[in-house]
Amino acid sequence: MSNTRGPSPGAARHPDHRVQISSAANACSAQNGATVLAQSDAALIVDESGYPPVVYFPLQDVRLEHLVATESKTTCPFKGEAHYFALAEFPHEQDVAWTYPLVYDEVAELAGYIAFYEDRVQVSRNTALQS
């Protein structure tokens, strides 16, 4: 089963809009206080027109026991439908992370990755990996 849903409708309507995906130069982490939510040396950086760069973590490097899926969903015409997560200890508080379960072909690399709101948890782009 594919994790892509075909061509992006946004790309056809806005050919100048850029969604650039690259490998993070250093290990990255996401934390809520002392709790490590994600830690990876295989993170991606998404640099999209009109937005600050965002770190996306491979699903296998995210500690999912600290997150709980919420009912929130939004649609991006360039990436797909986003599904959201809150902190497990505060399941009815604001969303702190999102993923695109089915992505458009142009951003196929994002399948299986989760991003965190950098104003809601601490995201670092230059960390030493902890064992």
C-alpha positions in Angstrom: 0.0 0.0 0.0 1.3 3.4 -1.0 1.7 6.3 1.4 1.1 8.8 -1.4 -2.2 10.1 -2.7 -1.2 11.4 -6.2 -0.1 14.9 -7.4 -0.5 17.9 -5.2 -3.5 20.2 -6.2 -1.5 23.1 -4.7 1.4 22.6 -7.0 -0.8 23.0 -10.0 -2.5 26.1 -8.7 0.6 27.7 -7.2 3.7 26.6 -9.2 5.9 29.2 -7.4 5.1 27.8 -4.0 8.2 25.9 -2.7 8.2 22.9 -0.3 11.9 22.0 0.0 12.8 18.9 2.0 16.4 18.2 3.1 18.2 16.1 5.7 18.9 17.8 9.0 22.6 18.6 9.3 22.7 17.5 13.0 20.8 15.3 15.3 17.5 16.8 16.4 15.3 16.4 19.4 11.9 17.4 20.7 11.2 17.7 24.5 8.5 18.7 26.8 10.4 19.8 29.9 12.7 16.9 30.8 10.6 14.4 28.8 12.2 13.5 25.4 9.4 13.2 22.8 11.7 12.5 19.8 15.4 12.2 19.1 16.9 11.4 15.7 19.9 11.7 13.5 17.6 11.1 10.5 15.3 14.1 10.8 14.2 16.1 7.8 13.9 19.9 7.5 10.9 21.2 5.6 11.4 24.8 4.2 8.1 25.9 2.8 7.3 29.3 1.2 5.8 31.6 3.8 6.7 29.5 6.9 9.7 29.0 9.1 11.6 25.7 8.6 10.2 22.8 10.5 11.9 19.6 11.8 10.1 16.3 10.9 11.1 13.2 12.9 11.0 9.6 11.6 8.1 7.8 13.3 10.5 5.2 14.7 12.4 7.9 16.6 9.3 9.4 18.3 8.3 8.2 21.7 4.6 7.7 20.9 3.8 6.7 24.5 4.0 10.4 25.3 1.5 11.4 22.6 -2.2 10.8 22.0 -4.1 11.3 18.7 -6.7 14.1 18.8 -9.7 14.7 16.6 -8.0 17.6 14.9 -7.4 17.5 11.1 -6.4 20.1 8.5 -5.7 19.9 4.8 -2.6 21.4 3.1 -2.9 21.6 -0.7 0.8 20.9 -0.9 1.3 18.0 1.6 -2.1 16.4 2.3 -4.3 15.9 5.3 -2.6 16.5 8.7 -3.6 14.5 11.8 -2.7 15.9 15.2 -1.4 14.8 18.6 -1.5 16.2 22.1 0.7 15.3 25.0 -0.6 12.1 26.7 -0.4 13.7 30.1 -2.7 16.6 28.8 -4.9 14.9 26.2 -7.5 17.7 26.2 -5.0 20.5 25.8 -3.6 22.0 22.6 -2.1 19.9 19.8 1.7 19.7 19.9 2.5 17.6 16.9 1.2 16.5 13.5 1.8 14.0 10.7 0.5 13.4 7.2 -0.5 9.8 7.0 -1.1 10.1 3.2 1.1 12.7 1.4 1.1 14.0 -2.1 3.7 12.7 -4.5 5.8 15.8 -4.4 6.5 15.4 -0.7 6.6 11.6 -0.5 9.6 11.8 1.8 7.3 13.1 4.6 5.4 9.8 4.8 6.1 8.3 8.2 7.3 11.5 9.8 6.0 13.7 12.7 6.6 17.4 13.3 6.2 19.4 16.5 5.1 22.9 17.1 8.2 24.7 18.2 6.3 27.2 20.3 4.6 24.4 22.3 7.6 22.0 22.9 11.3 22.5 22.8 12.8 21.5 19.4 16.5 21.4 19.1 18.4 21.1 15.8 21.9 20.4 17.2 21.8 17.8 19.9 23.9 14.9 21.1 21.9 11.7 21.0 21.2 10.1 24.4 21.2 6.4 24.8 
